[in-house]
Amino acid sequence: MAPARVNLPLLPPTSSTTCSIMSSKDTSPHFTLFDSSMTASNALNSIYSASRTKRKCNLLQQFSRTLITASASAPQGDALGNNDVQFSSEAALREMMLQSNHIPFFVMLPMDTVTMLNTLRRMKALKAGLRALKLIGVDGVMMHVWWGVVEGEGPKSYDWSAYLALVNLIKSAGLKVQASMCFHGFSKASENCNISLPPWIMSIGKINPDIFFTDRSGNRFLECLSLSVDSLPLIGGRSPVQVYQDFLESFRESFGPYFGETIVEVIMGLGPEGELRYPAYREGNGLWKFPGVGEFQCYDKYMLESLKSYAEVHGKPEWGQVFPEDAPSYNQLPNDCGFFQDPHGSWRTPSGELFLSWYSGELLAHGNKMLNVVSSVFRKDRVVVVGKVPGVHWWYKSKSHAAEVTAGYYNIEGQDGYDKIARMFRDNSAMMILPCMEMSDKEQSSEASCSPEMLLLQIRKACSRHGVPVSGQNSLPRFDDVAYSRIKNSIHRFDYPFIPRLAVFTFLRMGESLFYAEHWRLFVNFVRNMDKDAVWGDRRDGPPFEGGQNRTFLGISYLEEQGIRLQPIY
């Protein structure tokens, strides 16, 4: 029997203290236009911090008028003149610090909120769900903008009607929007979703199937175009990158008035499921199952030509004639194939190193093209440009990192495969999304050498070095306190104070399961308490974190030096 469901909306607004502070007379955001030199961090500050900065200033002005004695027994009930609500000075400070440490919290909408027929599904439930999220303090939602839906009728024939209706619905609920540009298809029975690429693209693919990623056996991956054709004029005289740019410009023209106020992020689809990777592990089609290392996806004719040219440029034309003969199949383990076998696998040989340098370099170049396009289209708009990197955590503890390597990340023992990726995000002023925030090593298979924790730490260190802000997501829909505790720890990482906390977190996802009574109770508690660890953790003041991002607006030790002894908020 399914768990009991709650009737929505079921919760009152947040406490009177929070509501009155949030309702200062002028809370309208004050934005600056972005230019090509603006970093993702500056864009984030402009988008997410402007409105609450004004509220904090009001609180500081009010607080400065309040007499505070240098003792723990400061008079209670000081009037701050905020909607005639009585606060103690300490309560006002606590609230101010929570606001200044707030992590923008988003919830992903169902994948099929806009259907393949370009209509909205479950309107009544959607409205109730949006209202419920707003009531508990969620900042916004992520919506999937499907290429196959909007441009399904033909080239440059864009129909934004369903998405305009959806954005207005979200705006009326008082929520913000992360717009995820999905230049891929998605088909998964467990998600009850089947979205394809535009039919006219599929027709081109029937004539020229090499526009799709291809494995060693000739299986075509039909859910996105191969990165090998990014710049080739194969789509009615346009290249895929030009097609994507035209799509983005149409989105900008149609939704420009919502930028900054409602639409605050544009997430660029970079590959399978929107991630910057090869489809080395193909879920749902029976070819791959965990923890197989996956297969190289470089057997379309354009990839073959690219490798040949790369080998010739590097003075080894013979190495460009054939691919590694001992390359793995989808479900092999590292030591089951010659390529990744330890200690004498082909990945350690000069020809193997050339192949992997080319394979990973093609992915890096693709990511750079895609992020450059989205950054150029929205360079003067009040939105944050974002891209997503996968969390390939199985075989991370092995020397070859085989699953990462087949996905396009040359992250072997002694070589940081994510440093160039972080630098590329920095050069395009983009924020990076990382998944797996709910995962811990102890929950994973030791036989598969899994380590989501070490993987995320490595990538976040690279982002910190290059000043790239990081947004987090959970990978699996979980509604338990163990996962929530892990997410909070992943957000703040007090154990590594040199790593900036997450800039944004997006929860996967809104749906029927979220609103089961017990799931909803735990989720509400998670949302309303997520920021408190940032204020009331054990960490004291210290130097700014690497990358210039500090975690508190007023340090706790500074307040204690002034004789103000604050108590945790319960």
MOUR-V345886 format. One line per field, one symbol per residue. ss: DSSP state (a for helix, b for strand, c for the rest). phi: phi as a letter, one per 20 degrees, with the letter a starting at -180 (. if undefined). A space follows every 10 residues. Layout:
ss->???
phi->???
This chain:
ss->ccccbccccc cccccaaaaa aacccccccc ccccccccca aaaaaaaaaa aaaaaaaaaa aaaacccccc ccccccccbb bbccbbccaa aaaaaaaaaa cccbbbbbcc cccbcccccb ccaaaaaaaa aaaaaccccb bbbbbbaaaa cccccccccc aaaaaaaaaa aacccbbbbb bbcccbbbaa acbbbcccaa aaaaaaacaa abbbcccccb bbbbbcaaac ccccbccbca aaaaaaaaaa aaaaaaaabc ccbbbbbbcc caaabccccc cccccccccc cccccccccc aaaaaaaaaa aaacccaaaa cccccccccc cccaaacccc cccccaaaca aaaaaaaaaa aaaaaaaaaa aaaaaaaccc cccbbbbbbc cccccccccc caaaaacccc ccccccccaa aaaaaaaccc bbbbcccccc aaaccaaacc caaaaaaaaa aaaaaacccb bbbccccccc aaaaaaaaaa aacccccccc cccbbbbccc caaaabaaaa aaaaaaaaac caaaaacccc cccccccccc cccccaaaaa accccccccc
phi->.fgfdeedfc dfffgfffff ffdffcdffd ddfecfefff fffffffedf ffffffffff ffffeefcee bfdggenfee mdlmeeceff ffffffffff dfegddcffg gdgdefemce elgfffffff fffffeofea cededegfef dffrgmdece gfffffffff ffendeceee edebebbbff elcbddfggf fffffffcff fdgcefenfe eeeaefffdg defddmndeg ffffffffff fffedgfefn fdedcdeefd rglneeaeff defndnfcbf dgfndfdbdf fffffffgff fffemcgffe ecegfdffeg dfegeecffd fdddfffeeg ffffgfffff ffffffgfff fffffffdfd deceecbddf deeemfeefe lgffffeode degncefdff fffffgfdld ededemfeec ffeefffelf bfffffffff ffffgdmefd ddbeedfccc fffffffgff felffcfeeg ffebccedbf rgfgefgfff gffgffffdf efffedfffd fbfgfgnned dcecffffff fenddedged
